[in-house]
Amino acid sequence: MCEAEDAITSGEDLRPNLAVLLSAGGAVALISTLSLPLPIAIASSLLGALMVAGAEVDARTYLLPDTVTWGGITLGILAAPVLNPFEPWLSAGAAVVRAAGTALALVVLRWGYSWLRSREGLGLGDVKLAAAVGAWLPVAFIPFCFALATCSALVSVMFGRLRGESVDAAAKLPFGAFLCPALWLVFYTCELPG
């Protein structure tokens, strides 16, 4: 049985480290509460806690739990009408369309990479996390979120290389560990007043 299957069957590895979740999630909630209006602060805190959990688990196991990915999608769609009470149904519908479109874009990227390289490059967890990105962010901010995550991953790889770690074409990188914090940071930034 491979490592990913073992983690899925035991379920133990897919639980976030409680100390990391409480400390980082608490920091996100404090920052959100001090700088955002209450409904947005609550949404930001919930998203932040999910993304802390997702980043921690993915960095450790190379897997994104469904509770994080589906939770992110669901909360993003449910938060849309609360964040825009003037057009609640339009906001929720737009979140669904953005989620589907972003997931579709990553499915195409995943398929293209697999076809060109004859191996998987993105997992389905990354595709579901992309749907969460689409559910939470306005269209104009989605590319910025992916750019931030990709640049962060590149910097991490460069630091790894400087430390003497082997970096080759087959090296694994937990992309969700970079996309999770990027999603929260971009959401938080675009919701700041002023």
C-alpha positions, 0 to 999 in steps of 0.5 A: 500500500502506498503512503497516500493510501495508508494515510487515507485509510488510517485517517490519523495523518489527515488531521491537522496538528492542533497546536498549529491550528489553534495558534495560527487560526487564532492569529488569523481570527485576531487579525481579521477581527481587528481590521475587518467589519464583523461579518467579513471578519467571521468569514475570514476567520473561518476561511483562515482556520480551514486554510491553516489546517489544509496547509499544515496537512498538505505540507506533512502528507502531500494530501488535502483533506476533503473537509478542507477542500469541500469545506472551503467550497461550501463556505465560500458559496454560503458566505457570498450572499452574506458578504454581498447582502444587496444581491444575495442570489447573484452573489451565490450564483457567481461564486458557484460559477467561479468555483466551477470555472477555476476547478475546470481550469485546473482539471485542464492543466492537470490533464495537460501536464499528465499527457505531456509528462506521462505522470501526475503533476497536480492532485485532485485535492489541488483541483478542489482547492482551486474551486474554493479559490473561485468560490471565495475570490472575485475573478480579478483576484484569482490569477493573483492568488495562483501567482502568489502561491506559485511564487511562494513555492518557487522561493521555497524550492530555491531555498531548499536548493541553497540548503543542498536539497536535491531538486529534480523533475521528479521532486514532489511539492505540496502545492496546497501548502502554498495555495491555502495561505495565498487564498486567505491572504488575497481574500483578507487583502481584497476585503480590507476597508478603504 
